[in-house]
Every structure is written in C-alpha cells, then in structure tokens.
Amino acid sequence: MSFRDYANIETPASCYVDFCLIPVGTGNVSVAKEVAEVQRVLAASGLKSTMHSAGTTVEGSWDEVMKVIGQVHAVVHQGGVKRVQTSMRVGTRIDKKQTAEDKVKRVQAILSEDQTGESSA
C-alpha cells in the first residue's frame, strides 16, 4: 500500500448541487419566507442557480458551492430558525464541462426525437 497525503487532496474544479433546505420547528407549514432568503443569498453569490418546486440547483467551483450552502444555512438560522436540515445530490464531471442546463437540453433533444421519429443513435 502506498502513502497518500490525504490532507492535501484537492476538491473537484466544478460541481452542481441540487439541494432542498428544510427549516425545522418553525411552527409554520409554509417555508416560502426562508426559501426567498435562500434565493437572495444565492443571487448575491454570483453563482448560477435554478430554483424549482422542490429545491434549487447551484453550480460553480466545489468550494464556492459548498460555501454558499453553508451561508444559506447561516442566514436561515439568523432568521430565528433553530434547526435546518438539507438534503443534497452533488455531481462532478472531469471529462468535459457540462452545466445542469446542458443535461436538461440533452434529454429534451432525445424526447424531441420521439416526436419526429428520428434517432441520433
């Protein structure tokens, strides 16, 4: 077994994270106020993000994305929420640059082939 300097492993250059932040114990069934605050932080970060009905996808360098997710936790706590739970799916790719939008467009192109009866296989 060879020695590896685990303390100095670099993080991936870029990633996308689909996350769903859940404020816990607010006494309110709506989380719209907290989600709006999350969106403000994301907008201020300068990172590309896309909100959807069950969460948000944010893209950028690994370190920037993980930092902004920590910041959205902090801002929700600052709003008086004592507990925040977040589920995340993280994707990285090193063979080519691909955005979340690129991934969606690729599937849409395949679906459009269904409409025209053509195949690019």
N, C-alpha and C positions, 0 to 999 in steps of 0.2 A: 504494500500500500504506500502510495507516495504522499508526501506532505503537501498540504494546500493551505494557503493563507486565507482562511475563511473570513477573517475580519476585514479584508480588503476587496471582497468581491463587489464589482460594480453592478448597479441596478441597470435594467434594460433602458435603452435610449428613449424609447417611447412606449406608451401603452394607452389603452382605453379602458375605462371602468364604468360599468353600469351599476349604479348603486341606488338603494332605497333606504332613506333615513327615516326612522320612526321615533318620534318623541314619545316617551313612555310616562304615564301617570299624570297627564295634563288635566284630566277631568273633562276633556272636550273630544268629541268624536272627529271633529274636523282638524286637519293638520295644515290647512291652506296657509295660515299665517306663517308657520315655520317653514313651509316649502318656499314661500315668497322670499323669506330672508335667505334661505339657501341659494336661491337663484340670484339674489343681489350679490352675494359673496362670489359666486361663480362668474358673474358678469364682470366684477371688479378684478378678477384674477387674470383676465385676458385669455384664458384657455377656451377652447371650443367646447361647448356643451349643448346638449339637446335634452330638453325636458320632455317626458312622455307621461302617460297616465299612471304609471306605477313606479316612477323613479326618474333618474337622469343619467345620461351618458356624458362623461367628460373625457377629453383627450389631451395628451401632451406628454412631456417627459415624466418618467416614473416619479421622480422626486417632487415635481410640481403638482402632479395629480394627487399624490398621497398627502402632500402638504395642504392642498385646498380642501380635501375631505376632512382632515383634522380641523381646519379653520371653520368649516360648516358645523362640525360638532360643537366647537367652542362658541360660535355665535348663537346656536340654539340654546346651549347652556346659559349664556349670558342673558337670554330672553326669559329665564326663570325655569326652564325645564331641567329637572334634576337628573334624568336618565335618558340617554339617547342610544338607540340600537340601530346599527346599519348592516345591511347585507350587501355584499359586493360580488360581482363577477369581473375578473380582470383578464384582459387579453394582451398578449405581446406577440410580435412577429418580427423576425430578423431577416427574412429572405427578401422582403420588399416593403415599401411604405404603403400602408393601406389605412384609410380612415374608416370610421364607423359608417359614414355616408357611402363610401365605396362598397362596403359589404352589402348594404341595403340595395344599392343600384345593381349589383351583380345578380342578386336574387330576383329583382324586378325584371331584369333582362331575360332571365330564364323563364319567368312567368309570361312575359310578352311573347316568347316563342310559342307558348301554349296557344295563344290567341291566333298566331299567324300560321301555325303548323310547321314552322321551320325549326331546325335544330342546328346548333353550332357544335355538337359533339363530334 
